[in-house]
Amino acid sequence: MDPQTLTPHATFAVRRFRRGAWQHASDELAEEVPVALEFNGISHVVMLATPADIEDFALGFALSEGILNDRRECYGIDVSATSLGLTAHLEVSSRAFAGLKERRRNLTGRTGCGLCGTESLDQVLRPLPSAGQALRVSHAALTAAYAGLAAHQPLNGVTGAVHGAAWCSPQGELLCVREDVGRHNALDKLIGALAREGRAFDSGFVLMTSRASVEIVQKAAQVGIPMVAAVSAATALAVRTAQAAGVALVGFVRGEQCVIYTGGAALDKGV
């Protein structure tokens, strides 16, 4: 397996029922492969992810899980492949590596859950930094971001099977989008991309194509993202976590509607 030749989707022959009859056709399916993250030669976690933007994913995971305090603590990322999957090799600072060894855990993540394999309850509800000053966003900006999202999701347009995480300006302009079969993987890829570009995490908001679950809020809060918007509902634990961390959380962002769960003062009164 060559990481340079891996594609995020594959073609399969299918039978499709349409207009009252069966048809032979081809369909594009999203790929998911095991991706191991290795820090200074020590394997830490294996996730199932779409084989694209793996460097972004590795850096974003390290930041959103609190392994790195800053992108400058990562000195390099190399991606290798075998017949079993991909491995991202991260070289990190001695401080980050020492902290990782202290809290060492062995977990296997799946596309439906960002917490699979966590070994203790205190790892699930970890302390989070405060999101800081609220970001002012109008409802019109949320509407604009949602309206433009589909055009920035080429993989989902082909497969219909992946989530997107979009970085939006306070005015609703989509500045960066990453896709993955796992919603938390998509967010990690986005966080990694923003870090590699040197963007400030408090300068915009995230729009997710999924529900707003607790690990989405945790990852955003960990890096200092002040607002998370999602096209579906939030979970109760996500709302409580957002309240504690000072993250503005908005759900059901679809067209002209939305639901504010926390941080209502961050949304302007005007349309």
Secondary structure, 3 states (H helix, E strand, C coil): CCCCCCCCEEEEEEEEEECCEEEEEEEEEECCEEEEEEECCEEEEEEEECCCCHHHHHHHHHHHCCCCCCHHHEEEEEEEEECCEEEEEEEECHHHHHHHHHCCCCEECECCECCCCCCCHHHHCCCCCCCCCCCCECHHHHHHHHHHHHHHCHHHHHHCCCEEEEEECCCCCEEEEEEECCHHHHHHHHHHHHHHHCCCCCCCEEEECCCECHHHHHHHHHHCCCEEEECCCECHHHHHHHHHHCCEEEEEEECCEEEEEECHHHECCCC
